Amino acid sequence: MISFEGVSKRYGSIVAVDNVSHRFARGQTHVLLGSSGCGKTTLLRLVLGLIPPDEGWVRVDGRAMSSLSRDELVAEMGYVVQEGGLFPHLTAQQNVSLAAEAQAWPREKITSRIDELVHLVGFGTSIMQKYPVELSGGQRQRVSLMRALMLDPPILLLDEPLGSLDPLVRDDLQQQLKRIFKKLQKTVMIVTHDIREAAILGETITLMTEGHIVQHGSFHDLATRPASEFVTAFLQAQDLPPNLREFF
């Protein structure tokens, strides 16, 4: 479980997160949804311990994130950034195996784990010998996901993982991620501004604005029992597919 207890974060006069208290249950896929600057990425960075809160506590399975506990807690997390963040001078296989090599895994164990992940994301083994520049955007994102999953962490964090992809590739990867998350049953936290993506992937959706959580629940909850006019306006602001428009 990931919890925020009275957490605030400021950058000078800008309040990125304002007194947020919330719990994200273990083993579910959670989406942090909102426009740019609403505070969703700041929450993800706080979970990772990349920045400290100015006030309050971030806890992972009951343990407070701090400079003393960060290394231990982050070892339980996999992180996927926008556009993949792969090292261009390494092959896909070398990118994926980095963390395992740092922990001195035996070569046989690394190979076995990569084989499992190749099967999970639907790759052919030949792709793993290519460099990032030789891969499509969707392939790079799947390699980045494999790298985040290499050590089999219980928590997976994704920051706008599909934001730079074209619509067709994005749609395909959304469906693949939904299948993967369902199979793995990890605690997943995804940052996005895309309502369709949130509805497809999120077992729960946390809608934010101006550093506050406006509403938390399923897409059905937000669409049929909005906590405010802002919730309805935000959900209707994007051109939704027919299966989502029916809620309105």
Phi, psi and omega in degrees: 000140176248128182228147174244130182236098179058042187275130173229148176216128180236151171236094187065237180273356182270126177263108182278319178225130189238098173053054181272128172233121183194155177236138177246119188292152178291142172079012179240162176262117183248137178247128170265114189242141176162170180287168176302136178086006183279344179113357185294317178291327176299318177300318180296318179293329176292320177298320180284350183074017179288332175224148177269150173288148173284329178217152175085187184226143168251128181237141176241113186050042175087351181261129182288135174285127179207176178298334181277327184261350190303311184302317181293317182289319181293336176298342179267007186238141167252144188228127178242122181258165178299138181069008171092318180064033181282152175282120188292337183271001179246148175291169177303316181296319179294322176298314183293324187274356186307308185295322180293322178293324178296332178265011175059040174295145173297148182304321181297321180291320178298313181298317180296318181292319178297320177300319178298317183288324176302316179293320182299316184268359176077033180269159163268150185296334182296332180298328185292345179268000182269157176271157182309322181295339180270359183255153173285168179301318179295321178294320179298321180293324178290326175294319178298321176296317177301317180298319180293332183266355189306316183270009179056053181288150179286343183238135179233125182243131183229124182253104181045055189292338184244011189297332186261006185267154178288160189304319182293315178295320180298316179299316180297316182290327176301316179293321178295316179297321178300316179295316182295315181296322179296321181289320187280329180057039176269169170278113185243134175234121184241132174262129176203160171251000186268117184294318180299316179299318179298318182292324181288315191265331192274120166290324170231150178235131177246107182271129183238154169205139176050042176081003182245152169274122182272317180201149179227132178164192175284168176300321179299319178300311183295322184283324186258340178226061183297140181284341181199171177296330179301319182300310180298316181298319180294315181295329181271356185287338180256156179281099185274152175291162185306322183292340176263329179296336184296340178290340184255000000 
